[in-house]
Amino acid sequence: MPHVAARTASRDRDTGRYQSHRPEQTLLYQIVDEYYPAFAALMAEQGKELPGYVQREFEEFLQCGRLEHGFLRVRCESCHAEHLVAFSCKRRGFCPSCGARRMAESAAL
């Protein structure tokens, strides 16, 4: 049953058609993409390092929803339209998309 909530959340509310997630267009993604690498490099220059779980959170967030990092090809059973659905990071602590999906799935139960 959780899959129904996830499919419903990714549909365009007006047309009922699938609308792909475009994380690179969000302000949070743009900020992390622009500043995280330089911040991590600056920390390394100072002989410091972010904890591994923090590094993984940022790195997986930057790959979340991006087709170039993996996807599934799915087909609608009723209209037979095919869509590419990018893998998600499944990180609910930092990623707004995955956090919202998790909340929707929990609410459906």
CNS distance restraints for C-alpha pairs under 8 A (distance, minus, plus):
assign (resid   1 and name CA) (resid   5 and name CA) 7.32 0.50 0.50
assign (resid   1 and name CA) (resid 108 and name CA) 7.99 0.50 0.50
assign (resid   2 and name CA) (resid   6 and name CA) 6.56 0.50 0.50
assign (resid   2 and name CA) (resid 105 and name CA) 5.22 0.50 0.50
assign (resid   2 and name CA) (resid 106 and name CA) 7.94 0.50 0.50
assign (resid   2 and name CA) (resid 108 and name CA) 6.96 0.50 0.50
assign (resid   2 and name CA) (resid 109 and name CA) 7.63 0.50 0.50
assign (resid   3 and name CA) (resid   7 and name CA) 6.16 0.50 0.50
assign (resid   3 and name CA) (resid 105 and name CA) 7.86 0.50 0.50
assign (resid   4 and name CA) (resid   8 and name CA) 6.07 0.50 0.50
assign (resid   5 and name CA) (resid   9 and name CA) 6.10 0.50 0.50
assign (resid   5 and name CA) (resid 101 and name CA) 7.96 0.50 0.50
assign (resid   5 and name CA) (resid 104 and name CA) 6.36 0.50 0.50
assign (resid   5 and name CA) (resid 105 and name CA) 5.72 0.50 0.50
assign (resid   5 and name CA) (resid 108 and name CA) 6.74 0.50 0.50
assign (resid   6 and name CA) (resid  10 and name CA) 6.52 0.50 0.50
assign (resid   6 and name CA) (resid 101 and name CA) 6.32 0.50 0.50
assign (resid   6 and name CA) (resid 104 and name CA) 7.46 0.50 0.50
assign (resid   6 and name CA) (resid 105 and name CA) 6.90 0.50 0.50
assign (resid   7 and name CA) (resid  11 and name CA) 6.62 0.50 0.50
assign (resid   9 and name CA) (resid 101 and name CA) 7.42 0.50 0.50
assign (resid   9 and name CA) (resid 104 and name CA) 7.92 0.50 0.50
assign (resid  10 and name CA) (resid  18 and name CA) 6.03 0.50 0.50
assign (resid  10 and name CA) (resid  19 and name CA) 5.93 0.50 0.50
assign (resid  10 and name CA) (resid  20 and name CA) 6.95 0.50 0.50
assign (resid  10 and name CA) (resid  21 and name CA) 7.50 0.50 0.50
assign (resid  11 and name CA) (resid  16 and name CA) 5.48 0.50 0.50
assign (resid  11 and name CA) (resid  17 and name CA) 5.29 0.50 0.50
assign (resid  11 and name CA) (resid  18 and name CA) 4.34 0.50 0.50
assign (resid  11 and name CA) (resid  19 and name CA) 5.44 0.50 0.50
assign (resid  12 and name CA) (resid  16 and name CA) 5.15 0.50 0.50
assign (resid  12 and name CA) (resid  17 and name CA) 5.34 0.50 0.50
assign (resid  12 and name CA) (resid  18 and name CA) 5.98 0.50 0.50
assign (resid  12 and name CA) (resid  19 and name CA) 5.66 0.50 0.50
assign (resid  13 and name CA) (resid  17 and name CA) 7.85 0.50 0.50
assign (resid  18 and name CA) (resid  83 and name CA) 7.91 0.50 0.50
assign (resid  20 and name CA) (resid  85 and name CA) 7.13 0.50 0.50
assign (resid  21 and name CA) (resid  65 and name CA) 6.26 0.50 0.50
assign (resid  22 and name CA) (resid  26 and name CA) 7.54 0.50 0.50
assign (resid  22 and name CA) (resid  65 and name CA) 6.85 0.50 0.50
assign (resid  22 and name CA) (resid  66 and name CA) 7.58 0.50 0.50
assign (resid  23 and name CA) (resid  29 and name CA) 6.25 0.50 0.50
assign (resid  23 and name CA) (resid  64 and name CA) 7.42 0.50 0.50
assign (resid  23 and name CA) (resid  65 and name CA) 6.34 0.50 0.50
assign (resid  23 and name CA) (resid  66 and name CA) 7.43 0.50 0.50
assign (resid  24 and name CA) (resid  29 and name CA) 5.62 0.50 0.50
assign (resid  24 and name CA) (resid  30 and name CA) 6.29 0.50 0.50
assign (resid  25 and name CA) (resid  29 and name CA) 7.17 0.50 0.50
assign (resid  25 and name CA) (resid  30 and name CA) 7.12 0.50 0.50
assign (resid  26 and name CA) (resid  30 and name CA) 6.35 0.50 0.50
assign (resid  27 and name CA) (resid  31 and name CA) 6.16 0.50 0.50
assign (resid  28 and name CA) (resid  32 and name CA) 6.20 0.50 0.50
assign (resid  29 and name CA) (resid  33 and name CA) 5.88 0.50 0.50
assign (resid  29 and name CA) (resid  61 and name CA) 7.97 0.50 0.50
assign (resid  29 and name CA) (resid  62 and name CA) 6.90 0.50 0.50
assign (resid  30 and name CA) (resid  34 and name CA) 6.01 0.50 0.50
assign (resid  31 and name CA) (resid  35 and name CA) 5.98 0.50 0.50
assign (resid  31 and name CA) (resid  36 and name CA) 7.85 0.50 0.50
assign (resid  32 and name CA) (resid  36 and name CA) 5.16 0.50 0.50
assign (resid  32 and name CA) (resid  58 and name CA) 7.47 0.50 0.50
assign (resid  32 and name CA) (resid  62 and name CA) 7.69 0.50 0.50
assign (resid  33 and name CA) (resid  37 and name CA) 7.30 0.50 0.50
assign (resid  33 and name CA) (resid  62 and name CA) 6.79 0.50 0.50
assign (resid  34 and name CA) (resid  38 and name CA) 7.80 0.50 0.50
assign (resid  35 and name CA) (resid  39 and name CA) 6.06 0.50 0.50
assign (resid  36 and name CA) (resid  40 and name CA) 6.05 0.50 0.50
assign (resid  36 and name CA) (resid  58 and name CA) 7.66 0.50 0.50
assign (resid  37 and name CA) (resid  41 and name CA) 6.15 0.50 0.50
assign (resid  38 and name CA) (resid  42 and name CA) 6.07 0.50 0.50
assign (resid  39 and name CA) (resid  43 and name CA) 6.22 0.50 0.50
assign (resid  40 and name CA) (resid  44 and name CA) 6.26 0.50 0.50
assign (resid  40 and name CA) (resid  49 and name CA) 7.33 0.50 0.50
assign (resid  40 and name CA) (resid  50 and name CA) 7.28 0.50 0.50
assign (resid  41 and name CA) (resid  45 and name CA) 6.21 0.50 0.50
assign (resid  42 and name CA) (resid  46 and name CA) 6.40 0.50 0.50
assign (resid  43 and name CA) (resid  47 and name CA) 6.43 0.50 0.50
assign (resid  43 and name CA) (resid  48 and name CA) 5.00 0.50 0.50
assign (resid  43 and name CA) (resid  49 and name CA) 5.77 0.50 0.50
assign (resid  43 and name CA) (resid  50 and name CA) 7.50 0.50 0.50
assign (resid  44 and name CA) (resid  48 and name CA) 5.24 0.50 0.50
assign (resid  44 and name CA) (resid  49 and name CA) 5.86 0.50 0.50
assign (resid  50 and name CA) (resid  54 and name CA) 6.31 0.50 0.50
assign (resid  50 and name CA) (resid  55 and name CA) 6.34 0.50 0.50
assign (resid  51 and name CA) (resid  55 and name CA) 6.46 0.50 0.50
assign (resid  52 and name CA) (resid  56 and name CA) 6.12 0.50 0.50
assign (resid  53 and name CA) (resid  57 and name CA) 6.11 0.50 0.50
assign (resid  54 and name CA) (resid  58 and name CA) 6.43 0.50 0.50
assign (resid  55 and name CA) (resid  59 and name CA) 6.07 0.50 0.50
assign (resid  56 and name CA) (resid  60 and name CA) 5.78 0.50 0.50
assign (resid  57 and name CA) (resid  61 and name CA) 5.97 0.50 0.50
assign (resid  57 and name CA) (resid  91 and name CA) 7.09 0.50 0.50
assign (resid  57 and name CA) (resid  94 and name CA) 7.09 0.50 0.50
assign (resid  58 and name CA) (resid  62 and name CA) 6.26 0.50 0.50
assign (resid  59 and name CA) (resid  63 and name CA) 6.63 0.50 0.50
assign (resid  60 and name CA) (resid  64 and name CA) 6.08 0.50 0.50
assign (resid  60 and name CA) (resid  89 and name CA) 5.53 0.50 0.50
assign (resid  60 and name CA) (resid  91 and name CA) 7.92 0.50 0.50
assign (resid  61 and name CA) (resid  89 and name CA) 6.11 0.50 0.50
assign (resid  61 and name CA) (resid  91 and name CA) 7.51 0.50 0.50
assign (resid  61 and name CA) (resid  94 and name CA) 7.68 0.50 0.50
assign (resid  61 and name CA) (resid  95 and name CA) 6.09 0.50 0.50
assign (resid  63 and name CA) (resid  69 and name CA) 6.10 0.50 0.50
assign (resid  63 and name CA) (resid  88 and name CA) 7.65 0.50 0.50
assign (resid  63 and name CA) (resid  89 and name CA) 7.09 0.50 0.50
assign (resid  64 and name CA) (resid  69 and name CA) 7.85 0.50 0.50
assign (resid  64 and name CA) (resid  86 and name CA) 7.58 0.50 0.50
assign (resid  64 and name CA) (resid  87 and name CA) 6.41 0.50 0.50
assign (resid  64 and name CA) (resid  88 and name CA) 4.51 0.50 0.50
assign (resid  64 and name CA) (resid  89 and name CA) 4.87 0.50 0.50
assign (resid  65 and name CA) (resid  85 and name CA) 7.85 0.50 0.50
assign (resid  65 and name CA) (resid  86 and name CA) 4.86 0.50 0.50
assign (resid  65 and name CA) (resid  87 and name CA) 5.63 0.50 0.50
assign (resid  65 and name CA) (resid  88 and name CA) 5.16 0.50 0.50
assign (resid  65 and name CA) (resid  89 and name CA) 7.64 0.50 0.50
assign (resid  66 and name CA) (resid  70 and name CA) 7.25 0.50 0.50
assign (resid  66 and name CA) (resid  86 and name CA) 5.66 0.50 0.50
assign (resid  66 and name CA) (resid  87 and name CA) 7.21 0.50 0.50
assign (resid  67 and name CA) (resid  71 and name CA) 5.62 0.50 0.50
assign (resid  67 and name CA) (resid  84 and name CA) 7.71 0.50 0.50
assign (resid  67 and name CA) (resid  85 and name CA) 7.37 0.50 0.50
assign (resid  67 and name CA) (resid  86 and name CA) 4.84 0.50 0.50
assign (resid  67 and name CA) (resid  87 and name CA) 7.38 0.50 0.50
assign (resid  69 and name CA) (resid  86 and name CA) 7.51 0.50 0.50
assign (resid  69 and name CA) (resid  87 and name CA) 7.30 0.50 0.50
assign (resid  70 and name CA) (resid  86 and name CA) 5.88 0.50 0.50
assign (resid  70 and name CA) (resid  87 and name CA) 5.71 0.50 0.50
assign (resid  71 and name CA) (resid  84 and name CA) 6.24 0.50 0.50
assign (resid  71 and name CA) (resid  85 and name CA) 5.28 0.50 0.50
assign (resid  71 and name CA) (resid  86 and name CA) 4.03 0.50 0.50
assign (resid  71 and name CA) (resid  87 and name CA) 5.20 0.50 0.50
assign (resid  72 and name CA) (resid  84 and name CA) 5.65 0.50 0.50
assign (resid  72 and name CA) (resid  85 and name CA) 5.21 0.50 0.50
assign (resid  72 and name CA) (resid  86 and name CA) 6.40 0.50 0.50
assign (resid  72 and name CA) (resid  87 and name CA) 7.39 0.50 0.50
assign (resid  73 and name CA) (resid  82 and name CA) 6.75 0.50 0.50
assign (resid  73 and name CA) (resid  83 and name CA) 5.70 0.50 0.50
assign (resid  73 and name CA) (resid  84 and name CA) 4.56 0.50 0.50
assign (resid  73 and name CA) (resid  85 and name CA) 6.29 0.50 0.50
assign (resid  74 and name CA) (resid  82 and name CA) 5.57 0.50 0.50
assign (resid  74 and name CA) (resid  83 and name CA) 5.37 0.50 0.50
assign (resid  74 and name CA) (resid  84 and name CA) 6.32 0.50 0.50
assign (resid  74 and name CA) (resid  85 and name CA) 7.14 0.50 0.50
assign (resid  75 and name CA) (resid  80 and name CA) 5.61 0.50 0.50
assign (resid  75 and name CA) (resid  81 and name CA) 5.54 0.50 0.50
assign (resid  75 and name CA) (resid  82 and name CA) 4.31 0.50 0.50
assign (resid  75 and name CA) (resid  83 and name CA) 6.35 0.50 0.50
assign (resid  76 and name CA) (resid  80 and name CA) 4.73 0.50 0.50
assign (resid  76 and name CA) (resid  81 and name CA) 5.38 0.50 0.50
assign (resid  76 and name CA) (resid  82 and name CA) 6.47 0.50 0.50
assign (resid  88 and name CA) (resid  98 and name CA) 7.13 0.50 0.50
assign (resid  89 and name CA) (resid  95 and name CA) 7.88 0.50 0.50
assign (resid  89 and name CA) (resid  98 and name CA) 7.10 0.50 0.50
assign (resid  90 and name CA) (resid  95 and name CA) 7.96 0.50 0.50
assign (resid  90 and name CA) (resid  98 and name CA) 5.38 0.50 0.50
assign (resid  90 and name CA) (resid  99 and name CA) 7.77 0.50 0.50
assign (resid  91 and name CA) (resid  95 and name CA) 5.86 0.50 0.50
assign (resid  91 and name CA) (resid  98 and name CA) 5.99 0.50 0.50
assign (resid  91 and name CA) (resid  99 and name CA) 6.90 0.50 0.50
assign (resid  92 and name CA) (resid  96 and name CA) 7.16 0.50 0.50
assign (resid  92 and name CA) (resid  98 and name CA) 5.31 0.50 0.50
assign (resid  92 and name CA) (resid  99 and name CA) 3.99 0.50 0.50
assign (resid  92 and name CA) (resid 100 and name CA) 7.78 0.50 0.50
assign (resid  92 and name CA) (resid 102 and name CA) 6.97 0.50 0.50
assign (resid  93 and name CA) (resid  99 and name CA) 6.66 0.50 0.50
assign (resid  94 and name CA) (resid  99 and name CA) 7.42 0.50 0.50
assign (resid  95 and name CA) (resid  99 and name CA) 5.95 0.50 0.50
assign (resid  96 and name CA) (resid 100 and name CA) 5.98 0.50 0.50
assign (resid  97 and name CA) (resid 101 and name CA) 6.19 0.50 0.50
assign (resid  98 and name CA) (resid 102 and name CA) 6.09 0.50 0.50
assign (resid  99 and name CA) (resid 103 and name CA) 6.21 0.50 0.50
assign (resid 100 and name CA) (resid 104 and name CA) 6.14 0.50 0.50
assign (resid 101 and name CA) (resid 105 and name CA) 6.14 0.50 0.50
assign (resid 102 and name CA) (resid 106 and name CA) 6.12 0.50 0.50
assign (resid 103 and name CA) (resid 107 and name CA) 6.11 0.50 0.50
assign (resid 104 and name CA) (resid 108 and name CA) 6.22 0.50 0.50
assign (resid 105 and name CA) (resid 109 and name CA) 6.74 0.50 0.50
